[in-house]
Amino acid sequence: STMAGSAGAAASAWKAFETTNAISTVDDSLLKFDHAAHMALLKAKPYKNDVHYYKKVKLSAVALLKMVMHSTSGGDFEVMGMLQGHASGDTIIITDCFALPVVATETRVNAASEAEQFQIDYPKAMQQVGRPEFGVGWYHSHPSTQSSGPQRQSVPRAKLEECGLYANEYYELSVELFKTSLDTQLINLLWSKYWVNTLTASPLI
């Protein structure tokens, strides 16, 4: 009965998490990578004429959970990882992510040579098993400034200025969370194994 109670509590917690963070169920086709469309987008480069070309992000609930797990496993240390997915029109679709071996400090996460090599090797390995998604961004945590899991936050002006020439081209995108029928089994496995009170105390996004 204890095991059944724990499973029931985990299911209830996931339902609350799903509702609070407005995770919508979408068609599996959203996960499909269209190589021809991707190459056409790279050739057209619409973002060269409009630096605000991309308007929103669709983030997989699986990727979100993996980021939360990675961040909480880091404890007081900052962690960093890469986001994988593809672009569709003015939307960046994040389907997965992977952690990087990094050297972290209070104010900066530095990817050393080991992490740089991993960024090359991991996508190659993924392609060999039929996962052709590209790197579309990165994430990192701020454990000293958050008490209930990763939070979306604005980038301080001082940090943007470190980017030099491109400092004024950073802007915030709206984020929508989604899951597909293909995600369900993996989400159940991740959630039942790793769910804790800190994940359900407040919205992560």
Long-range contacts (C-beta under 8 A, 24 or more apart in sequence): 7-192, 10-191, 10-192, 10-195, 13-191, 13-195, 13-199, 13-200, 14-187, 14-191, 14-195, 16-200, 17-199, 17-200, 18-61, 20-202, 20-203, 21-64, 21-177, 21-203, 21-204, 21-205, 22-176, 22-177, 23-61, 23-177, 23-178, 23-179, 24-176, 24-177, 24-178, 24-179, 25-178, 25-179, 25-180, 25-181, 26-58, 26-178, 26-179, 26-180, 27-180, 28-180, 28-181, 28-182, 30-58, 30-93, 30-178, 30-180, 31-95, 31-180, 31-182, 33-86, 33-132, 33-133, 34-86, 34-88, 35-132, 37-88, 38-86, 38-87, 38-134, 41-87, 51-169, 51-171, 52-171, 53-90, 54-87, 54-90, 54-91, 54-92, 54-173, 55-90, 55-91, 55-173, 55-174, 56-90, 56-91, 56-92, 56-173, 56-174, 56-175, 56-176, 57-91, 57-92, 57-93, 57-94, 57-173, 57-174, 57-175, 57-176, 58-91, 58-92, 58-93, 58-94, 58-175, 58-176, 58-177, 58-178, 59-94, 59-175, 59-176, 59-177, 59-178, 59-205, 60-85, 60-94, 60-95, 60-96, 60-177, 60-178, 60-179, 60-183, 61-177, 61-178, 61-179, 61-183, 61-187, 62-95, 62-96, 62-179, 62-183, 62-186, 62-187, 62-190, 63-94, 63-95, 63-96, 63-97, 64-177, 64-204, 64-205, 65-187, 65-190, 65-191, 65-194, 66-96, 66-97, 66-98, 66-99, 66-190, 67-97, 67-139, 67-150, 68-149, 68-150, 68-199, 68-204, 69-190, 69-194, 70-99, 70-141, 71-141, 71-143, 71-149, 71-150, 72-149, 72-196, 72-198, 72-199, 74-104, 74-141, 74-143, 75-143, 76-143, 76-144, 77-104, 77-143, 78-102, 78-104, 78-105, 78-106, 78-109, 78-140, 78-141, 78-142, 78-143, 79-104, 79-109, 79-140, 79-141, 80-104, 80-109, 80-111, 80-115, 80-138, 80-139, 80-140, 80-141, 81-138, 81-139, 81-140, 82-119, 82-122, 82-135, 82-137, 82-138, 82-139, 83-135, 83-136, 83-137, 83-138, 83-139, 84-123, 84-126, 84-131, 84-133, 84-134, 84-135, 84-136, 85-133, 85-134, 85-136, 86-133, 86-134, 86-136, 87-136, 92-136, 92-137, 92-173, 94-136, 94-137, 95-133, 96-131, 96-133, 97-139, 98-122, 104-140, 106-144, 109-140, 148-198, 148-201, 148-202, 149-198, 149-199, 149-201, 149-202, 149-204, 150-204, 151-204, 152-205, 175-205, 177-205
